[in-house]
Amino acid sequence: MEKSVIHLEGIRKSYFLGKNELPVLKGVSLDIFKNEYVALMGPSGSGKSTLMNILGCLDTPTAGKYVLSGHDVSKMEDNDLATVRGKEIGFVFQQFNLMPRLTALENVAIPLIYAGINKKERTERAIMMLEKVGLGERYKHKPNELSGGQCQRVAIARALVNNPSLILADEPTGNLDSKTSVEIMDIFGAIHASGNTVVLVTHEEDIAEHAKRVIRLRDGVIESDRINQKAPAL
């Protein structure tokens, strides 16, 4: 049987305010397989941001099991989580999260520094990824010299540069106009077509329609999980 990239069993997450327990995730179980393209949706307060943080190893569940690419990360300490995060996950955020004083190339190369890759290879791989997202000629530009869409392309190149097993995108078009949003979603389509597993967190229906599978959360549980028949063909 095909192995899942993400395997969740009974994931619960509560926050405590004094002695009061605030349950946010109330038993989420799901599998996401290699080369799936999944949109995670839900209204504000549904738990999708909390689930995103757990999927991204930025937070740990209160209870339940999370296996990421064969690693049980549910009980890992912060240092081990950071190692898994660096190797297995490429992040794309709504705010881009680029270093303002670094060039596009230097921003893309950051994960490779943590991975201990030498400078020559870092440069080669960063340029290759920038070319992949259509920004090969802008590699010396800093974020303030790029448009919002170009900054998001840099962020996508940075997410891809370590060849992670999972691309996790949190509202990646939230700060972009509709034309640029379509261009960015075309890039995600191409990333998926090249064999990557993509999980997209969004509250926008038209953005979710690009994904092959749509999972909806409500009140901390999965409300629906469907294959999207309208997804663009590869």
N, C-alpha and C positions, 0 to 999 in steps of 0.2 A: 504494500500500500504506500501511496505517496506520503512523504513526510511533510508535516506542516512546518512553516517558518514560525508561525505563532500558534501556540496551543494554550488556551485559557480554560481553567476548570474552577468554577464556583468563586470567581474573583469578587471579593468584597472590600470596600474601602470606607472607613468611617473617620471623621474628624471629631475631636473632643474639645468642647468649650467648657472648661471646668470639669464638672462631672457629667455634663450632658453629652450624649453621643449623637452625632449627626451622620447617619448613614447616607453615603452618596452612591456607591455601587452596591447592589444587593444580590449578587450572585450571577456574574456574567461568565458564560462558557461559550467559547467559539474556537474554530480553527481557521487559519488563513494559510493557504498553500503557496508554494513557490510560483512566481509569475502571475499571481492574482493582482487585480486592480480593484481596490475596495474603497468605497466612500463610507465614512462614519458620520452619521447625521443625528440630530436631536435638538430640541429646543433648549434655550438657556436653562440650566439647572438639571438637565437630563443625566449628567455624569460624563458627557463625551470628552470634556477637557481633562477630567480626572483619569478616564480610561486612556486617553492619549499619553498622559504623563507616565502611566504605568507601562504602556506598550513601549514607550521610549526609554524605559529604565531611569526616568527622572524621579520616580516615586515608587514605593513598594506597597503591595496590597496589605490590608489588615488580615485577610484570610484568603485561602485559595492558592492555586498553583499557576505559575506562568513559565512556560518553557519556550525560549527563543532560540531557534536554530540548534536545538539539542541541549541548550544550557538551561537548567532550572534557575531562573533569576529571582524567584519570588522571595527567597530568604537571604539573598546575597548582601554582604556589607557594601558600603558606599564605594570603596576603592575598587572592589571587584566589579560592581555595577558600571563604574566609569570605564573600566577596561573593555567590558562587553559592549557598552554603548559606542565606544570609539571604533571598534572593529566591525560591529554588526549593523549599525544604524546610521543612515544619512538623514539629517534633519533639514527641513525647509520651513521657515517661519513666516508669519504674516509681516513682521517688522523687518525682515531680511537678516537682521543681526550681523551685519558686516562691521569690520573694524574700520572706522572712518579714515585713519591715517595710513592704511595699507592699500596698495594697488589691488586691482581685481585678481591678478596672479597671486599675490601674497595672501589674499583672503582665501583663495581656493586651496592653497598649499598648507594652510594651518593644520588640518587633520593629519597630514603626512609628517609634520614636525613631531607631533605626539606619537606617531607610529614609528619614529626613528629612521625615516627614509632620508638618504643623503640629498644634498641641495640640488645636484644635477638632475637626479631622477624626479625630485619634487617639482622642479621647474618644467620638465618635459611633460609630466602627467597633468600638471595644472593647465598648461597651454592646450594640451589635447582635450581636456574637459571643457575649457572655454570655447574651443573650436566646435565642440559637439553641441553647445547651446547657442552657437552663432555669434560669439563675442571674441573670436580669435584676435581680431585687430584692435580690441580695446583693452588688452591685458595690462597696459601700463596706467590705465585710468583709475582714479580713486572714486569711491562711492558718490561724492558730491559732484563728480563730472559725468555721472551716468543717470539715465532716467530710472523711474521706479521699476519698469519692466526689465531694464538691463540689470539693475541691482538684484532682482529676483533670479535672473538667469545666472548671475555670479553665485548666488546662494545655492541654486540647483547644482551647478558645477562643483561647488564645495561638498555638497551632500553626496555626490557620485564618486568623488576622487579616490576614496578608500575602497571602492568596489564592495559596498556593504550588502548584506543579504536583505535589507529592508530599507525602503525610502519612506519616511514619515513626514507628511506635509500638513501643517496646521494652518488652515485658512490661507493658503498660499496666494490667493488672488484678492484677499480682503482689502488691500490698499491700492488696487489697480483699477483703471477704467475698463469698460467692457471689452474694447478692442484688444487691449494688452492682455486681459484675462484669457481671451480665446487663444492668443499666441502662447501664453504660458501653459495652458491646458494641452495645446498641441505638443509642447515639449514633453509633458508628462506622458502623453500618449506614445510618443517615440521612445521614451525611457522604458515604458512597460513593454512595448513591442520588441525592444532589444533584450528582454529577458528578466528585467528587474521586478521585484515585488513592491507594489506601491499601495500605501494606505493614506488616504486623504481625509482630513477632518474638515467638514464644511457645514454651514447652515444654509447654503445657497443651492436650491434645487437644480438650477441650470448647470452648475459646476459638478454636482453629484452625478448628473446624467452622463458625464464622460467616463465614469467608472463602470466596470463590468458587474459589480456586485454592490448593493447598497444595504448597509446595516443601520437600522434606526434604533436609538435608545430613547427611553422615556422613563422618568422616575427611577433611574439606576438599574434598569433591566433592559434586555433586548426586546423591543416591541415587534420588529420585523427584520427579516434577513432574506433578501430576494436577489435573483439574477436580473440584471438590467438588460432587457431585450433591445432597448433603444441606443445602447452604447455604440459609439462610432466603430466601424470595422477597422481592423488593423491594415 
